Amino acid sequence: MLPIFKSLEDYHGYFQNPRTHGKDGKLSVEKSHLHPCTLTLLKAARELGYKIRDPNTYGPITEGMTYKCIGYFLKFEILKIQDLLRWTFS
């Protein structure tokens, strides 16, 4: 299946790899605009030694860190901030 997808793709994303992404196909694939919070989390993961990799090729965007994991982390942190604000200003 990969050769078929590669023939369709004109890839201009973050992970330039001719083994896994195509060029000059009819389907343009562009870089997405990442939220600043996502960029911060990816930077922190890189600093901790995680390898950032193509989620379409190798699974999760980092070894051991998935979007679901990030979402739970953010939800927990936001709840802590809300509780702190509620306690401070009530």
KAUR-V684380 format. One record per backbone hydrogen bond with DSSP energy under -0.5 kcal/mol. CO is the residue of the C=O (numbers start at 0). NH is the residue of the N-H. Records with the same first field share a line. If there is no record, write none. Layout:
CO->NH / NH
This chain:
0->3 / 4
1->5
2->6
3->7
4->8
7->26
8->24
9->28
11->30
13->15
14->16
16->19 / 20
21->10
25->27
26->9
27->29
28->11
31->33
34->37 / 38
35->39
36->40
37->41
38->42
39->43
40->44
41->45
42->46
43->47
44->49
45->48
49->51
50->62
53->56 / 57
54->58
60->52
61->63 / 64
63->65
64->61
65->69
66->70
67->71
68->72
69->73
70->74
71->75
72->76
73->77
74->78
75->79
76->80
77->81
78->82
79->83
80->84
81->85
82->86
83->87
84->88
85->89
